[in-house]
């Protein structure tokens, strides 16, 4: 790849001819396809923005000009052109290059992006700061059209359009976020794409006025008014211009000449400008273009077909089992509906969509709307199940409190990717849902030890008629293969399960209160400790709130030392919650916590992450040994 190897920074692009830029685009696609076949990663979005990335870095002067990518899925070509080509061999690996944009990784990453819809708000903030500081650089925010299903984008557009700042928004329109886009904005953009007449007419009018002899300038105002009237006739509302942006497009996002010429012209203007670029997600991928399944691929796939070279022998993942189970329960109960926020495949709800299309709702990248929409459904006797990643549900916290909890409405929150998530890194870690859900009055908070219990808790949540009911499960293969959800009994409300009884009955023993994914490792740790003569009780605390008061009382009667083990933040987590509860019941009992420390966890394989924070079998056993040694020294 002779051209790509010559690019050490965006400045190197400026000396290339247009033909060389086109050849570079082909090299970048080849590099991405080969690279992601080994490392895995979000390949589809990157392949779609190759020419767009080249054009932006050819015209603008990063890092002085601030280039924001929203979301980070689009950022792989940007990384290749900003001095990270060789380092991309470590993409998404421990200690390697992030799969998203990261300010600490490069001066060219102007703003971190792991979710969607932040680019306009953050970019406007940079433009205002530039003006306050008396500087003169450009700010360019590139967002995927999927971000226009998010309310935050509209808040940013509204504010930016009225601010009259030097600010450029690039709308990368490929009709996709992860799944095909939904809603009125998607239909609007499609109608703009398919009505080029307005743009041709406007271009002709503008050129005629701009180059008219002096005396004819007096008719310019009349012509411009006629042009405005043509907008309503030829386009559906020209939303962006009404919001205060000067609109350019739609233009071909794979035509280097058009892109470079357009950005060069737009760069010299002032005020809010929006460039509408049409691209094809997954362009150039031999296995198929513009298909949801190529959004992201695991490592070890064939670059020519996208198929895994070695078939997985692991049990199905929690996500797939959840989707199957929810579909089965909905077949038996017409009240059940599924809601997701632009993640039907990621949450396993595509099976539900196929089986019950009239009861499946993908609301786009709009988590707050998803929750309040569910609340509205619940007022009419429907049983909504919101399947949303733990980390993304954080965006809807206010809606959970105000619209669901305060009104005591029965909404089930199925929180996928809870806990440590591996290679996606800090932006996707679901480490805070236990803490934020425990804080809500009237909320039910649960975590299953395996897939069968997950489905039993899901049944319990659907049957529970009051307030939010949350269910967390990991991005991982399940340790079991459960039967149909309709054959699994609901887990009795508010109950724990003692999975191992200590033989010590002298009131001085140790007990592990284990949460969800930590039950089986804690049980294995207890078995290993028993070989050393240290007998430990293990409790499956599947209901974190309300907790099982009877079982807790029995545990306190026989144990002086409790260790709470959870795959979540130790700050305000279940351990902190239980310390408060136990402190009121019996202050003589010592409660220790064992979870994820108060820091962001960087990308690595999930098993490595668990081991690094002591949440594997060895780490749990070592924690119990350390507590016993501390107790012995104190004694």
C-alpha positions, -999 to +999 in steps of 0.1 A: +000+000+000+025+026-012+002+056-008-011+048+027+024+041+040+034+077+030+006+093+051+019+101+085-005+130+091-033+148+072-008+173+060+006+146+037-027+145+018-024+180+005+003+172-020-016+143-036-034+146-069-071+137-071-062+105-088-038+096-060-066+104-035-089+080-052-061+053-052-056+060-015-093+054-009-090+019-024-059+012-003-077+023+029-106+000+022-083-029+015-065-022+048-096-020+068-111-052+055-079-072+061-072-056+095-107-062+109-107-098+098-080-103+124-088-078+151-126-076+148-143-042+149-170-019+136-161-022+099-193-011+081-194+026+091-157+030+084-159+016+049-187+040+042-168+072+051-134+066+034-137+093+007-154+116+031-126+113+056-100+118+029-117+149+016-122+165+051-085+160+060-074+173+026-093+205+029-092+212+067-061+216+089-063+192+117-054+192+146-057+230+145-091+227+129-113+206+153-128+175+136-154+157+156-167+122+146-201+111+159-200+082+166-166+066+169-177+038+145-169+062+117-134+068+130-112+040+116-102+058+083-095+089+104-072+069+126-053+055+096-047+091+082-036+106+116-004+086+122-020+054+136-018+031+107+008+007+122-007+010+157-041-002+142-027-037+144-036-035+181-072-023+174-095-030+204-068-051+221-055-047+256-032-017+257-039-010+220-058+014+198-094+021+209-123+011+187-137+046+193-125+082+194-104+090+224-088+123+233-060+107+253-050+086+223-043+113+197-044+151+193-065+145+162-093+130+183-109+163+192-138+147+212-144+112+226-173+094+211-187+060+221-224+067+217-243+090+192-256+125+189-228+144+208-210+159+179-232+190+173-234+200+210-197+195+216-187+211+183-208+242+191-191+244+225-157+244+208-168+271+183-181+293+211-148+287+231-128+296+200-147+329+196-143+337+233-106+331+231-103+352+199-091+323+177-099+315+141-099+277+135-127+258+120-150+233+137-164+204+118-189+179+133-195+148+113-226+128+124-242+097+111-278+101+101-288+077+128-279+104+153-309+123+140-331+099+158-317+113+190-332+143+208-297+156+217-290+162+180-320+184+177-312+204+208-277+210+193-291+219+159-316+243+174-290+261+195-263+261+167-287+274+140-296+303+162-261+311+174-247+323+140-213+309+147-187+297+122-196+261+125-199+232+100-220+201+103-215+172+080-245+148+078-232+113+067-264+099+053-264+062+046-299+054+058-284+033+086-273+036+122-267+000+132-300-012+119-319+006+092-330+041+104-365+046+116-389+075+119-400+107+101-364+121+098-353+090+079-382+094+055-374+132+051-338+125+043-347+099+018-371+123+001-344+149-002-320+124-017-345+114-043-355+149-053-324+165-070-345+189-090-346+215-062-308+214-058-302+218-096-327+247-098-312+264-068-277+261-082-287+276-115-305+305-098-276+312-074-251+312-102-272+335-123-276+360-095-240+358-084-226+365-119-253+389-131-242+424-143-246+452-117-280+465-129-296+430-126-286+427-089-317+447-081-339+418-091-319+395-068-343+399-039-373+390-060-356+360-075-344+348-040-380+351-028-391+329-057-364+305-048-377+303-012-412+295-025-397+267-046-385+250-015-420+241-004-428+228-038-397+207-045-385+196-010-404+185+022-398+215+044-360+222+041-358+216+078-321+225+081-324+259+065-354+267+087-332+258+117-307+284+106-282+264+086-271+271+051-277+237+034-255+221+008-264+188-009-272+161-011-238+152-026-222+119-035-201+109-005-179+086-027-169+112-053-135+127-042-137+156-066-172+167-055-163+163-018-131+182-019-146+210-040-176+213-018-156+214+014-131+239+000-160+262-008-178+257+024-146+263+044-144+299+032-179+308+044-191+318+078-222+310+099-238+276+105-234+253+074-247+218+069-233+195+042-255+166+034-234+136+021-248+104+007-227+073+015-230+035+015-223+017+047-200-012+042-190+000+007-164-023-008-168-052+016-169-083-006-193-101+016-220-075+010-227-039+014-253-019+034-262-049+056-267-047+093-247-078+101-215-061+088-218-032+112-193-051+134-174-083+132-155-105+157-119-113+151-110-144+131-134-140+101-127-145+064-123-110+048-139-123+016-171-137+031-174-122+066-179-157+080-160-170+111-131-193+101-138-215+132-173-222+143-180-214+180-187-243+203-198-221+232-234-220+245-256-193+231-251-159+246-274-144+272-286-119+245-298-145+221-315-165+249-332-134+262-345-126+227-358-161+223-374-162+257-391-128+254-405-139+220-419-171+237-435-152+266-451-127+242-467-155+223-484-165+255-493-130+267-506-104+243-498-076+267-461-080+262-443-056+238-406-051+231-389-017+228-353-011+218-333+020+209-317+013+175-303-020+187-325-049+176-296-072+169-275-061+198-303-068+222-315-100+206-350-086+198-349-092+161-365-126+168-393-108+186-397-084+157-401-112+133-426-131+154-446-101+167-440-072+143-471-053+156-457-054+192-420-045+184-409-009+185-374+004+175-375+040+184-341+050+171-312+063+192-336+078+217-333+061+250-352+087+270-381+086+245-380+047+247-386+049+285-413+075+285-430+058+255-430+026+276-445+045+305-473+056+283-479+020+271-479+008+307-507+033+317-530+013+293-523-022+307-495-031+283-464-048+297-435-031+279-400-046+281-372-021+273-342-039+260-313-014+262-276-017+270-268-009+306-245+019+297-269+035+272-298+034+296-279+059+317-291+085+292-327+078+302-322+080+340-344+110+344-372+093+325-370+062+346-373+083+378-400+108+367-420+089+342-419+053+355-410+052+391-429+081+405-460+069+387-455+033+398-458+021+363-448-015+354-420-013+329-393-040+326-358-029+319-337-056+303-301-043+306-278-060+282-240-057+284-242-052+322-208-054+339-175-056+320-178-058+282-143-065+269-129-048+238-155-020+235-138-002+264-149+024+290-178+039+270-196+006+269-190-007+304-223-015+322-209-009+356-233+016+371-268+002+367-269-015+401-259+018+418-283+039+398-313+015+400-309+009+438-313+046+443-348+047+429-376+043+454-399+014+445-376-001+419-370-038+417-334-046+409-324-082+399-295-101+385-296-138+375-269-164+381-275-181+347-297-179+316-325-201+331-328-177+361-327-148+337-358-161+320-374-168+354-368-132+365-381-119+331-413-138+338-414-123+373-409-088+359-437-091+334-460-104+361-449-077+386-475-049+383-459-020+401-429+002+393-397-003+373-383-038+373-347-041+361-329-072+349-291-072+342-271-097+323-237-098+306-222-098+271-211-134+274-220-170+266-245-184+291-233-212+314-264-232+306-290-239+279-324-233+294-357-247+282-385-225+267-393-195+289-429-206+292-416-238+310-396-218+336-414-207+367-412-170+377-385-165+404-405-158+436-404-121+443-378-108+466-362-141+473-325-152+476-311-187+472-285-203+494-264-223+469-238-235+495-242-240+532-212-237+554-208-266+579-197-241+605-227-234+628-208-216+655-219-181+645-184-171+634-184-182+598-179-164+564-207-159+539-204-146+503-234-126+491-230-130+453-247-110+426-256-124+392-226-134+372-206-137+404-226-165+419-209-194+400-174-181+404-181-175+441-194-211+444-162-224+427-141-202+450-159-216+481-152-252+469-115-245+466-114-228+500-131-258+515-101-279+505-080-256+527-104-259+557-121-226+552-158-233+549-179-206+533-216-201+527-226-187+493-259-169+487-274-161+453-287-126+459-308-125+427-331-098+441-309-069+451-340-048+459-361-057+477-336-080+494-347-113+511-351-102+547-357-137+560-327-153+544-305-124+554-316-128+590-307-165+589-273-157+575-267-131+601-275-156+628-248-179+617-221-156+602-200-127+615-183-119+582-200-111+549-183-105+516-205-090+489-193-098+454-207-079+424-197-072+388-204-035+391-189-004+408-182-008+445-192+029+449-228+029+460-233-006+447-250-036+463-222-041+488-225-005+500-263-010+502-260-042+522-234-026+546-261+000+555-288-026+559-266-050+580-253-021+601-288-013+613-297-050+619-265-062+636-235-038+638-213-066+651-213-082+617-185-071+594-194-064+557-167-062+531-173-054+494-156-069+463-164-054+429-151-031+402-129-004+417-136+033+413-118+038+380-126+034+343-117+000+330-098-001+297-104-025+268-092-061+271-109-095+267-137-098+293-120-127+311-088-106+315-108-077+328-125-098+354-092-113+365-076-078+367-101-067+393-102-099+412-137-110+400-126-145+389-125-177+410-089-170+421-096-134+429-126-141+450-108-169+469-079-146+476-102-119+489-118-143+514-083-155+525-072-119+530-103-111+551-097-141+573-060-132+577-070-096+587-096-111+612-070-134+627-045-105+631-072-084+647-081-112+670 
